[in-house]
Amino acid sequence: MSLKKMFVTGLIVAGCWQLGQAGYLAAKAELAQHLLNQAWTEMKAGATAAKPWPWADTYPLIKLRVGVDDRPMIVLAGASGRNLAFAPAHVSGSAQPGGDGVSVIGGHRDTHFDVLQDAQVNDAVSLEYPDGQRLEYRVVSLAVVDSRESRIALDSKRPMLALVTCYPFDGLSSGGPLRYVVMAEETPAPVSRIVM
């Protein structure tokens, strides 16, 4: 085999590997949502902290909907790197969603939180707990921040949400210092119960 053919073959193999890795991550995130929905159904039926798979160290905390994208996302308890690979996750040191203070939820820009790139001020954000409690929020600000120089202030007299993902959305590499932060405040609408 000539050097040119070996080089071309190597490029093709490397390209297939990269596409396969990207496809694997997207498929893993999608499959995880199905398993998380099963755990969510168990929690709605009364189970406490239902694990989506036997070795999980997390459970579904809330269901999240952002803006005009009506696909519900299960949000996991505890924003470890492992949990974020499967779904958006709540940062443990922040307020519980719906409690006074800022509740921080992180997610990957190229899977679940790709929806944030279309977010606009005044968009609706809704949260649902397994017991049927629903909370409604309105987006109040959008910002790109440098994680090395900026922190989210967690104190607030009202319930707030900070939805955070990496930035830019179309970046070729992950893990850079920029973050896209969507801040939302709870609307004064009364909390409602869902009747099934």
C-alpha positions in Angstrom: 0.0 0.0 0.0 1.4 3.4 -0.9 2.0 6.1 1.6 -0.7 8.2 0.1 -3.3 5.4 0.4 -2.2 4.7 4.0 -2.6 8.4 4.8 -6.1 8.6 3.3 -7.1 5.4 5.0 -5.9 6.8 8.3 -7.9 10.0 7.8 -11.0 8.1 7.0 -10.6 5.9 10.1 -10.0 9.0 12.3 -13.0 10.7 10.8 -15.2 7.7 11.4 -13.9 7.5 15.0 -14.8 11.1 15.7 -18.3 10.8 14.1 -18.8 7.6 16.1 -17.8 9.3 19.4 -20.2 12.2 18.7 -23.0 9.8 17.8 -22.3 7.7 20.9 -22.7 10.7 23.2 -25.9 11.8 21.6 -27.3 8.3 21.7 -26.3 7.9 25.3 -28.0 11.1 26.3 -31.2 10.1 24.4 -31.3 6.5 25.9 -30.7 8.0 29.4 -33.8 10.2 29.0 -35.9 7.0 28.4 -34.5 5.3 31.5 -35.0 8.6 33.5 -38.6 8.8 32.3 -39.1 5.3 33.8 -37.7 6.4 37.1 -39.8 9.5 36.9 -42.9 7.4 36.5 -41.9 5.3 39.5 -41.5 8.5 41.6 -44.9 9.9 40.4 -46.3 6.6 41.7 -44.8 7.3 45.1 -41.3 5.8 45.1 -38.6 7.9 46.8 -35.4 8.7 44.9 -35.9 6.0 42.2 -32.6 5.1 40.5 -32.8 5.2 36.7 -30.3 2.3 36.6 -29.0 0.0 39.4 -25.6 1.6 39.9 -26.9 5.2 39.7 -26.0 7.6 42.6 -28.7 10.0 41.5 -32.4 10.2 40.8 -34.8 12.4 38.9 -35.4 15.7 40.8 -37.7 17.7 38.5 -38.9 17.9 34.9 -37.9 21.0 33.0 -39.3 22.7 30.0 -37.6 25.8 28.4 -39.2 28.3 26.1 -41.0 27.2 23.0 -39.2 23.9 23.0 -41.8 21.7 24.6 -39.7 18.6 25.1 -39.5 17.9 28.8 -36.1 17.2 30.3 -35.6 15.2 33.4 -33.1 17.0 35.7 -31.0 14.8 38.0 -30.0 15.5 41.6 -26.3 16.3 41.9 -24.3 17.9 39.0 -21.3 15.6 38.8 -19.6 15.1 35.5 -21.1 11.6 35.3 -24.6 12.8 35.9 -24.3 15.6 33.3 -23.4 13.0 30.7 -26.9 11.7 31.0 -29.1 14.7 31.7 -29.1 18.3 33.0 -28.4 18.2 36.7 -29.0 20.4 39.8 -25.9 21.9 41.5 -26.1 20.6 45.1 -24.8 23.8 46.8 -27.6 25.9 45.3 -31.2 26.4 46.4 -33.7 23.7 45.7 -35.8 24.6 42.7 -38.7 26.7 44.0 -37.0 27.7 47.2 -35.7 31.1 48.1 -32.4 31.8 46.4 -30.9 30.8 43.1 -31.2 27.2 41.9 -28.4 26.3 39.5 -29.0 23.7 36.8 -26.2 22.7 34.4 -26.4 20.8 31.1 -24.3 20.1 28.0 -24.6 22.6 25.2 -24.6 19.9 22.5 -27.3 17.6 24.0 -30.0 18.7 26.4 -29.2 22.4 26.8 -28.8 23.1 23.1 -32.3 24.6 23.5 -30.7 27.5 25.5 -29.2 29.0 22.3 -32.7 30.0 21.2 -33.8 31.3 24.7 -35.1 34.9 24.8 -36.0 37.3 27.6 -39.6 36.7 28.7 -39.6 33.0 27.6 -41.4 30.7 29.9 -39.6 28.0 31.9 -41.5 25.5 33.8 -40.6 22.9 36.5 -42.6 19.9 37.6 -42.0 17.8 40.7 -43.0 14.1 40.8 -45.8 15.0 43.2 -47.4 17.2 40.5 -46.3 20.5 41.9 -45.6 22.9 39.0 -43.6 26.1 39.1 -43.5 28.7 36.4 -40.6 31.1 35.7 -39.8 33.8 33.2 -36.4 34.4 31.6 -35.1 37.8 32.8 -31.5 37.8 31.4 -29.1 36.0 29.1 -25.3 36.4 29.5 -22.0 35.0 28.4 -19.6 34.9 31.3 -16.0 33.7 31.9 -16.1 31.1 34.6 -12.6 32.1 35.7 -13.8 35.6 36.6 -17.5 35.3 37.4 -19.6 33.4 39.9 -23.4 33.1 40.1 -24.6 34.8 43.3 -26.8 32.3 45.1 -28.6 34.7 47.4 -32.0 36.0 46.4 -35.1 36.8 48.3 -37.1 35.2 45.6 -36.9 31.8 43.8 -34.6 32.1 40.8 -33.2 29.7 38.3 -29.8 29.8 36.6 -29.6 27.5 33.6 -25.9 27.1 32.7 -24.1 25.5 29.7 -20.8 25.9 27.9 -20.3 28.5 25.2 -20.1 28.9 22.3 -22.8 26.4 21.2 -21.0 25.5 18.0 -17.5 25.3 19.5 -15.3 22.6 18.2 -13.8 21.8 21.6 -15.5 21.4 24.9 -14.5 22.5 28.4 -13.5 26.1 27.7 -14.0 28.9 30.3 -17.1 30.6 28.7 -20.5 29.8 30.0 -24.0 30.8 28.8 -26.2 31.7 31.7 -30.0 32.0 31.4 -31.5 33.6 34.5 -35.2 33.2 35.2 -37.4 34.3 38.1 -40.5 32.6 39.4 -43.7 34.2 38.2 -46.3 35.2 40.7 -48.8 32.7 39.3 -50.1 30.3 42.0 -48.6 26.8 42.2 -50.9 24.3 40.6 -51.4 20.6 41.0 -51.6 18.3 38.0 -54.5 15.9 38.0 -54.0 12.7 36.1 
